[in-house]
Amino acid sequence: MMPPYYESRFIRANHPDRAQAIWLRWTLLLPVPGEPVADVWVMLFDPDGSGNRALKVPHSVTAADYLSDPWSARIADSVIDDVHAQGVLEGATWDLAIAPGAERAVRLLSDRGYKARFPTAKTMVRHPLARFDGSVALGESHVAIKDWTGSVNHNWGSRHTPAYAFGQVCGFDGQPNSSLEVVTAHAAVGPLRLPAATLFVLRHAGWDVAVRTVLAARHTRGSYEPFRWSFSGRTDGFELRGEISAEPDDVIGLTYTDTNGKPKYCYNTALADCRITLSGNGVDAELVASRRAMFEILTDERHSTVPVLV
C-alpha cells in the first residue's frame, strides 16, 4: 500500500428494541502530505440513555497489521475479523462475538468499478445481516450486547469521496431479512467536483434491486441536507423511492482526515428513520426502519447544531 491511501474496516450494530447502537472502526491513513497513522474509533449512540459518546485513539502504523486472507485487521491491542472484535484502549474496552450469517456480500459497485482507479473510494458490506453478542465499555457507559443486528464492512481507496450521503439498513421492521445500501455521492476528477450520482442495492423478497454504475445512475435521483435525504431510481423493471431522516440529537460529529492531509467533517447516526417503497415485477412493498438506519454525511462544513466529539 502506497500513499495516498486509506482503509477502514468497521462494524455497526443496533439494539433489537431501543434506540441504542455501536460503531467501531479500524482505519489506516497514508496521506500526502502528512504522517501515516492507524486510528481506532469507538462510538456509542445512546441519546435516550447515557448520551452519545465517541473516542479515537491514534497509533503508529507499525502497530497495524491488515490482512486480506484471512480477512482481519489489528491495531495495537484491538482486532477485527469475520467472527469477533476485541479491543482495549485507554477509555474503552470491547469483546464481541460476530455471527456473520449466510447472506452474500453487498457490492455497491460493479466489478469494473472495484478494479478501476475511478471512483477513488470503494466500499463493500462483507456481512449485511450479522448478529452480535458481547459487551462494549466507553467511558462510564457499559453496554451489554445480546442478539444485536448489524454489519461488517470494508472501505478503501486513494481518496475519500469529496461529499456524500451514505445509508445502510440491516433488517427492516417486520422484514428482518431485507437490507439496503445507498449512497448519493459527489465524486471528483482532479479539482473538478462532479454532479451527484445515486447508487443503491436493496435486497427484498429474493430480489437484488441494484444500481451500481454511474451510467445506470442516469435513472436515479438523490438530494440531501442535514439531516434529511430523498432518493429514487428505476432499474430492471423496478421503481424505488426512499427517504432517510434523523434528529440532530441522534447524530455524532467526527473529524476525518483525507489522504491530502485536509480535514473533513463526518456526521453519522445509526438511529435514523428510513422508508422505502418498491414496485414492479409483481412486488408492491413499503419497508420501514424505525431509528435503526445508518445515515452519514461527509462535508467540508461544520454543522452548527451537532458537536464534533473527536
C-alpha positions in Angstrom: 0.0 0.0 0.0 1.5 3.3 -1.2 0.2 6.8 -0.3 -2.2 8.3 -0.9 -4.3 5.5 0.6 -6.9 4.9 3.3 -8.6 1.8 4.5 -11.4 1.3 7.1 -12.8 -1.9 8.5 -15.8 -1.3 10.7 -18.8 -2.9 12.4 -22.0 -1.4 13.5 -25.0 -2.9 15.3 -28.3 -1.9 16.8 -30.2 -2.9 19.9 -33.2 -5.0 18.9 -35.7 -3.0 20.9 -34.5 0.5 21.8 -32.6 3.4 20.2 -29.1 2.3 21.1 -26.2 1.4 18.7 -22.5 0.9 18.5 -20.0 1.7 15.7 -16.3 0.6 15.8 -13.7 1.4 13.2 -10.1 0.4 12.4 -8.7 3.0 10.0 -5.4 3.2 8.2 -4.4 6.6 6.7 -1.4 7.2 4.5 -1.7 10.8 3.5 0.3 13.0 1.1 1.5 15.2 2.7 1.5 14.1 6.3 2.5 11.3 8.6 0.8 7.9 8.3 -1.4 6.8 11.2 -3.6 3.9 12.3 -6.7 5.0 14.3 -9.1 3.0 16.4 -12.6 4.6 16.8 -15.3 3.6 19.2 -18.8 5.3 19.0 -21.8 4.7 21.2 -25.3 6.1 20.2 -27.5 6.3 23.3 -29.3 9.7 23.2 -32.2 8.4 25.3 -29.8 7.0 28.0 -26.3 7.9 28.9 -25.8 10.1 25.8 -23.7 9.8 22.6 -20.0 9.2 23.1 -17.0 8.9 20.8 -13.4 8.0 21.2 -10.5 8.0 18.6 -7.0 6.8 19.6 -4.2 7.1 17.1 -1.3 4.6 16.8 1.8 4.3 14.7 1.3 2.3 11.5 3.9 -0.1 12.8 1.3 -1.3 15.3 -1.1 -2.1 12.4 -1.5 -5.3 10.5 -4.2 -5.6 7.8 -4.7 -8.9 6.1 -6.9 -10.0 3.2 -6.7 -13.7 3.7 -7.9 -14.4 6.3 -9.7 -11.0 6.4 -8.6 -9.2 9.6 -7.1 -6.1 11.0 -5.1 -5.4 14.1 -4.1 -2.1 15.6 -2.2 -2.4 18.8 -4.4 -4.2 21.3 -7.5 -4.3 19.1 -8.5 -6.7 16.4 -11.4 -7.4 14.0 -12.2 -10.3 11.7 -15.3 -12.0 10.4 -16.3 -13.6 13.7 -15.0 -11.5 16.5 -13.9 -8.0 17.6 -11.9 -7.3 20.7 -10.0 -4.2 22.0 -8.5 -2.5 24.9 -7.9 1.3 24.8 -7.4 4.0 27.4 -11.1 4.8 27.9 -12.7 1.8 26.2 -12.9 -2.0 26.0 -15.0 -4.3 24.0 -15.4 -8.1 23.3 -17.8 -9.1 20.6 -18.7 -12.4 19.0 -20.0 -12.0 15.4 -22.3 -14.5 13.7 -21.9 -13.4 10.0 -25.0 -15.1 8.6 -25.4 -16.8 5.2 -26.1 -13.6 3.1 -23.7 -12.8 0.2 -21.6 -9.7 0.5 -23.2 -6.5 -0.8 -21.2 -4.9 -3.6 -22.2 -1.3 -4.2 -20.0 -1.0 -7.3 -19.7 -3.1 -10.4 -16.8 -5.5 -10.8 -15.2 -2.9 -13.2 -15.7 -0.2 -10.6 -13.7 -2.1 -8.0 -10.8 -2.6 -10.4 -10.7 0.9 -11.9 -9.0 3.9 -10.4 -12.3 5.8 -10.6 -14.2 6.0 -8.3 -11.3 6.6 -5.8 -13.4 5.3 -2.9 -14.5 1.6 -2.7 -16.9 0.1 -0.3 -18.3 -3.4 0.4 -20.5 -4.9 3.1 -19.0 -8.3 3.9 -21.8 -9.4 6.2 -25.0 -7.3 5.8 -27.1 -9.1 8.4 -24.7 -10.1 11.1 -25.5 -10.8 14.7 -23.5 -9.5 17.7 -23.1 -10.6 21.3 -20.8 -9.4 24.0 -20.1 -6.0 25.6 -18.7 -2.5 25.0 -17.5 -0.1 27.6 -16.8 3.5 26.7 -16.0 5.9 29.4 -18.7 5.5 32.1 -21.1 3.7 29.8 -21.2 -0.1 29.9 -23.4 -1.8 27.3 -24.4 -5.5 27.3 -25.0 -6.7 23.7 -27.2 -9.6 23.1 -28.5 -10.6 19.7 -28.0 -7.2 18.1 -28.2 -6.9 14.3 -25.7 -5.1 12.2 -23.0 -5.4 9.6 -19.3 -6.0 8.9 -17.9 -3.5 6.4 -14.8 -2.7 4.4 -13.9 0.7 2.8 -10.7 1.6 1.0 -9.3 3.9 -1.7 -6.9 6.6 -2.7 -9.2 9.5 -1.6 -12.5 9.9 0.2 -15.4 10.9 -1.9 -15.4 14.7 -1.5 -19.1 14.9 -0.4 -21.7 12.2 0.1 -24.7 10.9 1.9 -24.5 7.2 2.8 -27.2 5.0 4.2 -27.5 1.4 5.4 -30.3 -0.7 6.9 -29.6 -4.1 8.3 -33.2 -5.5 8.6 -36.4 -3.5 8.3 -39.3 -3.5 10.8 -41.1 -6.8 10.3 -38.8 -7.7 7.4 -35.6 -8.8 9.2 -34.1 -10.4 6.0 -34.2 -7.3 3.9 -31.3 -4.8 3.7 -30.3 -1.6 2.0 -27.1 0.1 1.0 -27.4 3.5 -0.7 -25.2 6.5 -1.5 -25.6 9.9 -3.1 -22.1 11.0 -3.9 -20.3 13.9 -5.5 -17.1 12.3 -6.9 -14.3 14.3 -8.3 -11.8 14.2 -11.2 -8.8 16.2 -10.0 -10.1 19.6 -8.7 -13.4 19.2 -10.5 -16.4 18.0 -8.4 -18.9 16.0 -10.4 -22.7 16.1 -10.2 -24.2 13.8 -7.6 -24.8 10.2 -8.5 -27.1 7.8 -6.5 -26.3 4.1 -6.3 -28.1 1.5 -4.3 -28.6 -2.2 -3.5 -31.9 -3.2 -1.9 -32.4 -6.8 -1.1 -36.0 -7.8 -0.5 -38.2 -10.8 -1.2 -35.4 -12.7 -3.0 -34.6 -9.7 -5.3 -31.4 -7.7 -5.6 -32.7 -4.3 -6.8 -29.4 -2.6 -7.7 -27.8 0.4 -9.5 -24.1 0.0 -9.3 -22.6 2.2 -12.1 -22.6 5.9 -13.0 -24.1 5.1 -16.4 -27.1 3.3 -14.7 -27.4 6.2 -12.2 -28.8 8.3 -15.1 -32.1 6.8 -13.9 -31.7 7.7 -10.2 -32.0 10.9 -8.2 -30.8 11.9 -4.8 -30.9 15.1 -2.7 -29.8 15.5 0.9 -29.1 18.1 3.6 -28.5 17.7 7.4 -30.4 15.5 8.2 -32.9 14.6 5.5 -32.4 12.7 2.3 -34.7 11.6 -0.5 -33.7 9.3 -3.4 -35.3 7.3 -6.2 -34.5 5.1 -9.1 -35.6 2.8 -11.8 -33.9 -0.4 -12.8 -34.7 -3.8 -14.2 -38.5 -3.2 -14.1 -38.5 -1.8 -10.5 -39.2 1.6 -9.2 -37.7 2.5 -5.8 -38.4 5.6 -3.7 -36.8 6.3 -0.4 -36.4 8.7 2.5 -33.9 8.7 5.4 -34.1 11.3 8.2 -32.6 11.8 11.6 -32.8 14.2 14.6 -29.7 16.2 15.4 -29.6 14.7 18.9 -29.1 11.3 17.4 -26.1 12.4 15.4 -22.4 12.2 16.3 -20.0 14.7 14.6 -16.4 13.5 13.8 -13.4 14.9 12.0 -12.0 12.8 9.2 -8.6 13.5 7.6 -8.4 12.9 3.9 -5.4 11.5 2.1 -4.4 15.0 1.0 -4.0 15.8 4.7 -7.0 18.1 4.9 -9.9 17.7 7.4 -13.5 16.9 6.5 -16.5 16.6 8.8 -18.5 13.4 9.1 -22.0 13.4 10.7 -23.2 10.0 11.4 -26.1 8.3 13.2 -27.1 4.7 13.5 -30.6 5.8 14.7 -32.1 7.3 11.5 -35.6 6.5 10.2 -35.8 5.0 6.7 -38.9 4.4 4.5 -38.7 2.7 1.1 -41.4 2.0 -1.4 -40.7 -0.6 -4.1 -42.9 -1.6 -7.1 -42.6 -3.6 -10.2 -42.2 -7.3 -11.2 -45.1 -8.2 -9.1 -43.7 -6.5 -6.0 -45.6 -3.7 -4.2 -43.9 -3.2 -0.8 -43.3 -0.5 1.8 -40.4 -1.0 4.1 -39.8 0.9 7.3 -36.8 1.0 9.6 -37.5 3.0 12.8 -34.5 4.6 14.5 -32.2 1.8 13.2 -30.8 3.0 9.9 -27.3 4.4 9.4 -27.1 7.8 7.9 -23.8 9.6 7.3 -23.0 12.9 5.6 -19.4 13.9 4.7 -18.9 17.6 4.1 -16.3 20.4 4.2 -18.5 22.5 6.5 -19.2 22.1 10.2 -22.9 21.8 11.3 -23.8 24.3 13.9 -26.2 22.1 16.0 -24.2 18.9 16.2 -20.9 19.0 18.3 -17.8 17.4 16.8 -16.8 14.8 19.5 -13.4 13.8 18.1 
